[in-house]
Amino acid sequence: MNRTVLKGDIVSSESLTEIKTIKNGYICLERGRIVSVSDTLPEEFADAVLYDYSDMLIMQSFCDMHLHAPQYPMLGLGMDLPLVDWLSKYAYPMESRFADPEYARKVYRRLAHDLISHGTTRVAMFSSLHTDSTIVLMEELEKAGITGYVGKVNMDRNGSPILQETTEESKRETLRWLVECSRFTRVKPILTPRFTPSCTDELMRFLGELSRERDLPVQSHISENTSEIEWVKQLRPECEEYWDTYHDSGLWHDRTLMAHCVHSSERERKAIAEYGVTVVHCCNSNTNIASGVMPLRQMLDENLKVVLGSDISGGNTLNGFDVVASTVQTSKVRSIIDNWETDHVNETEAWYLATSAAAPWFGAKAGFAQGNMLHAIVLDDSNLMRKGLSVTERFSRCFYKRQPGSIRAVWSEGEPAYMAD
């Protein structure tokens, strides 16, 4: 399959405010890499293997840039609790079960399948603090055809008797995990201090040095919940704001993903922009555990880098279409709260944040750009009344109208990773 062609109604996200559509178009691949996207089939691809998805939507697949793999079995539990209580009652006890790699294998195989079958092909993901189960997660993601980043969680304080490391153990296991990571090709390591309350200053600085010495990316949480922010002030009174705790440790740079940022101050937002930190907006989680409504439009207007995450299992769905719809809906709520002083985001903008905005993390360009490896969803919307609708209108509706069984194929790294029966 050196040369491959996908035919269908193509939709790609070229920028935050622009989508490109082609009715009955062709995506031409050379060894999985995009050579051209057009409304006619180039002559040199006349004999290529053809995947005929006529009258179906061929869209970019989703990038889920923040989720907790070991929390997948507790999806939908504890949504009536605030963050810290929810962690203690549900998240930490569930994550402790991943001391058993066999249990991890069962859960992570299911998670990987559910991700790819829902159209998510690229991720940034938290494992638990257990090294062996983290390796299992990376294995199952690669088997499923998923690309991305996985982090062994670090936490040496304020956990629970069943879920906490010593500082030395956390250091040692992180180094052991990084050695094991060398055998993976699609899934790469990302340093993962859970959040400042879970990590001592010594451990944070150790991870900061690792990030610098080995050029490793970082993921964590920040300014999700007001009580969490107050807790950080008590733990690190010498730091003016939450972000200073990461900056002081060498964990605040242009390869850092920070989830939530619901209550980031003006100073914190300026630091995010100045250092090139990427904000991961997790709208479902923010509302489910009552953290707040992030000012998404304001952050985009301030030129902050923003991507989206499901935040399983504070978030309640892996479905990227649902995440996009919720992003638009919560942005509207924020506009109402702000007395319409800011506009809400629309489907085009939210879809960009769910796809192309994360492309630089994977060495790619926005949209179905020439040179990108193909990451795509094939969506059959024929069961809907679509006569007279444009490709753009069909695209907008797919985020709000659930269509069971409508995902017919998912392509990852230029290969079919999922084909519906």
N, C-alpha and C positions, 0 to 999 in steps of 0.2 A: 504493500500500500504506500508506495512512494508518493504518488499523486492521488489526491482525493478531492471530490467536489460535493458540497452540500447545497441543495436547491430548496428554496422556500422564501417566505416573506421575512426579510431580514430587518432587525431592529438593533441598533448599536448606539451606545452613549458616547458621543464625541467630546462633550464638555458638560459642565454643571447645568447649562441652560439649553443644550442642543442635543437632539437625537437624530440619527440618520436612518431612514427607512427605505427599503427597496422591495417593491412588489415583484414576486417571482425572480428573485436574485440568486446569485451564485457566490458561494465562498469557496475559493480554490486554495488547496493546501499542498505544500511540498514537505513530506516527512512531518506532517502535523503542524507545520508553521504556515501562517496565512501569507499567501502570495498576492491575492487580489480579491476584492469584493465588488461586484458589478452586476448590471442587469442583463449582461450577455455572457455567454460561455466562451472564454478565450480558446482559440483554435488549438493551442498546445495542450489543452486539458480535455480535448474531445474524447480521448480514449481512457481518461482517468476513471477510477471507481466512483460511481455516482450514488449518493444517498439522496433519494428523491423525497423531500418533505414538502411537496407542493401544497399550498394553502395552509400550511402550518407556520407558526411564528418561530423563527430562529433568533434567540436572544442571548445576550451574555449570561453566563452563570454567575452565581452569587459568591461574594467573599464575606465570610463570617469572621470578623476580626476580634471577637471576644466571646468565648464560651467556656464553661467548666465541664469537661468530659465526665468526671466522676459524679456529677450531680444529675446526670441524665435519668437515672432510675427514680428520682424524686420530683420529676417534672410536675408542676402544678401544686405542690405541697407548700403549706405555710404562707400562702399569699396574704394572710391577714396580719403578718408580723413585720415590725421594722427590721432593718438590716441586721444589727448586732444580735438581736434575739433570734432571728431567722437562722443566722449562722450557727448559733449555739444549739438550737433545738433540732435543726434538720441537716444543714450542710455538713457540719463537722462529723456527726455520727455516720452519715452516709459515706463521706470520703474515707473514714477510717476502715471501711470494709475493703478498700482497695489495697490493703496489706496483703491480700490474697491475689496473686497474679491470675489464677484460674477464674476467679470471679470477674476480674478485670477483663479477661479475654472475652467472656460472654457479653458483657456490657458494651465493650468497645467495638466488637464486631457488629453488634446491632446499631450502635451509634454511627459508625462509618457507613453502613448501608443506608441508614435513614438520611444522612447528610447528602450522599451522592444522588439518591433517588428523589430528593427534594430540590436538586439543582444547585447545591453548594459544592464547589470543587476546590476552593482555596480557603484556608482557615488560619487563625492564630488562636491557640487553645491552651487552657490551663489543664494540666493533669492534677494528680494529688502529690503529696510529698514523697510517695513511694517510688523509688527508682525503677524497680523491676516492672511495675505496672505501667510506668511511663513509657518504658521501652515497648511493652505490649501495645499501648495506644499508638505509638508511632508505626509499629508493624501493621496494625489493622488499617490505619489510614492509607498507608502505601499500597496495601493489597487492594483497597477499594478504588485507588486511582486519585486520591486526594493529595493536593500539594499544600505546603504551608509550614507553619511553625508550631511546635509543641514545647511547653515548659514544665519541668519538674518544679513543683511549688516549694518555696522555702518559707518555713515558719518555725522560729525558735522561741517564741513567747506568745502569751495570750491565746493559746489554742485550747486544747482540752487534754485530759489525761490520756485519751485514746488517739489524739491527733496533734502531736508536737514533736519536734526534733530538739536535740541539744545543738548548740552552735557548731561544735566540732563535727557532729554527725551530719549536719546540713552541708557544711563545707565539703566534707569527704564524699558524701553521696552525690553532690553536684558534680564534682570532678569525675567520679566513676561514671555517672550518666553521660557526661560530655565525651568520654572515651567511647562509650557504646554508640553514640550518635553518628560516629564516623561511617558506619555501614549503611546509612540511609541516603537515598538519592533525591527523593522528592520532599521529605519532611525534615526540617532543620530545627536545631535547638534555639530556644529563646529564654533568656534568664527571667525568672518569675518570682520575685519577692511578692508574697500574697498582697500585702499592703503594709504601710508603716507600722500599724499596731501589732502586726504579726512577726516583725523582724527587729532584732536588736541592732544598734548602731554598728556593732562589729560585723554582723552578718551582711548588713546593707553595704558597708564599705568593701567587704570582700567581693561581693557581687559586682560592685562598681569597678573594681580593679580587673575582674574577669572580663567585664564588658569591654574595657579599654584595651587590655592586653590581647584579647582574642577577637576583637571586633564583633562582639555578639550583641544582638538586639535585646530589648528589655520590654516586658509587659507588666503592668500592675494596675491598681485602682487609685483614684484620687477624687476627693470632694464629692462623694456620692451622696452622703447623708449628713445632716447638720450635727447629729450626736457623734458621728465618726470624726468630724472635723474637730469638735471640742476634745475628743479623746486624744487625738494627735497633739493638740496644744498641750495637754497635760503630760504626755509622754516625751515630747520634744519642745520644752518651753523656750529653748535657745533659738528655735527657728521661728521666723516671723509668720510664715504661712506653710500650709501643707506641702506645696511643691518644693519648698526649701529642703525638706527632709530627703527628697530624692536627689536634688541638685548637689547637696552637701556630700552625698555618697557616690557621686559619679554615675548616677542612673538616669540623668535628665539630659537627653541629647536627641539628635535627629533620627535615631533608630529606636525610639521609645514609643510604645503604645500605652496610652493612659485611658482606662475605661471610666466613663460616666461624666466627670466634670460638671455635674449638675449645678453645684454652688460655687464654681470658680470665681474668684474676685477679679476685678479689673487687672490687678497686678499679676495674678496667676495666669490670666488669659494672655497678657503681654509676654510673660515668660514662656508660655506654650508656643506663641508665634516666633519669638526671638530665637529659641533653641530648636525649632522645627519639630517639636513633639507632635505626635498624631493623636487626636482625640477620637475615642471610640464611643459613639453615641448608642446607648442601649435603651431605647424608649420604653419597651415593654417592661423591663426590669424596674426602671425608674418609677413607673406608675404602680406596678404590682406590689412592690414593697414600700410604696409611699415615700420615696426619696425626694421626688420633686419633678419638675418639667424643665429639662435643659433648654437654654435659650439658643436653639440651633441657628436660627436666622442671624442672630447677633454674631455668633462665632463665624459663620460664613462671611458676613459683611466685614469682619475683622481679619479675614484671610487666614484663619486657622485651618490646618489640615484636619478634615473630619472624615471618618469612615463609620460603618455600621456594624453592630454585633447583636446576636440573639441573646447573649448573656444567659444561656441555659445554666442553672434553672431558676435564677431570679426572673428571667424571661420565660415565657410559657410556650414558645413555639420555635421549632427549627426552620419553619417555612419562610424562606426569604421574601416571598410575595406578601406574607402577613407582616413581616418586619417593615417592608417598604410602606405598606398601607398605614401601619401604626405610626411610622415616622411622620407621615403627612398629617395624620389625625392629631397627634400630640403637638405638632408644630402649630396647628390651628388653635389648640387649647392655649398654648403659650401666647399666641396673638390676642386671644380673648383676655387672658390675665393681664397683658400689657396694654389693654384698651386700644388694640389695633395700631399701636405705635410702630409695630414691625409687621411685615408681611409673613405669611406662613410659606413653607416650602411646598412644591407641587410634586407630582409623580415623577416627572423628568429629573428633577433635582434629587429626589430621594433615591431613585434608581441609580443615578450616577454615584451617589454615596455608597450604595450597596454593591457596586461593581467596579467601575473605572477608577474611583477615588483611591482604591487600595492597590491598583495596578503597579505603582512604583515599588511596592513591597515585594513584588514577584518579578521584577525586572521587565515589566511590560509597559505598553503605552495604553492610552484611553481607547475604548471601543474595540472593534475588530480591525485593529491597525495592522498594516503590512509588517511582517516580522514577528508578530505575536504568535505564540502557541495558541491554538484554538481552545477556548473555554466557553461552552455554549449549552443552552437549554433548547430543546425542541418541544414546543407547546402546541397541542392540537385543541383548538377552541371551536371545533365544528359542532359541538353539542349546544352551543349558544346561538341565539338569533343574531347573526352578524351581517346579514344582507345589507349592503349599502354602507357598511362601516369601513373607514380607512384603516390602514395598518396601524397608524398612530392611535386611533380610537380603540382598536382591539387591544393594543399594548396597554393603554391606560386602564382598561376594564379588568385585565387579568390580575391586578393587585387587589381588587375588591370582590370579585366573583370567584368563589372557590369552585374548582373544576376537578373532582376526583378522577384520577387516572389520566389527566390531560398531559402530563409530562411523558412524552414518548421516547425521548432519548436525552442523555447528558454526555457531553464531550469534555474531556479533561486532558490537558497537555497534548492536544491534537489527536486523541484517540477516543473511541466510544467507551465510556466507563459504565454506562447504564443504558439498557435497552428494555423498554416495557414489553411484556408478553403480548 
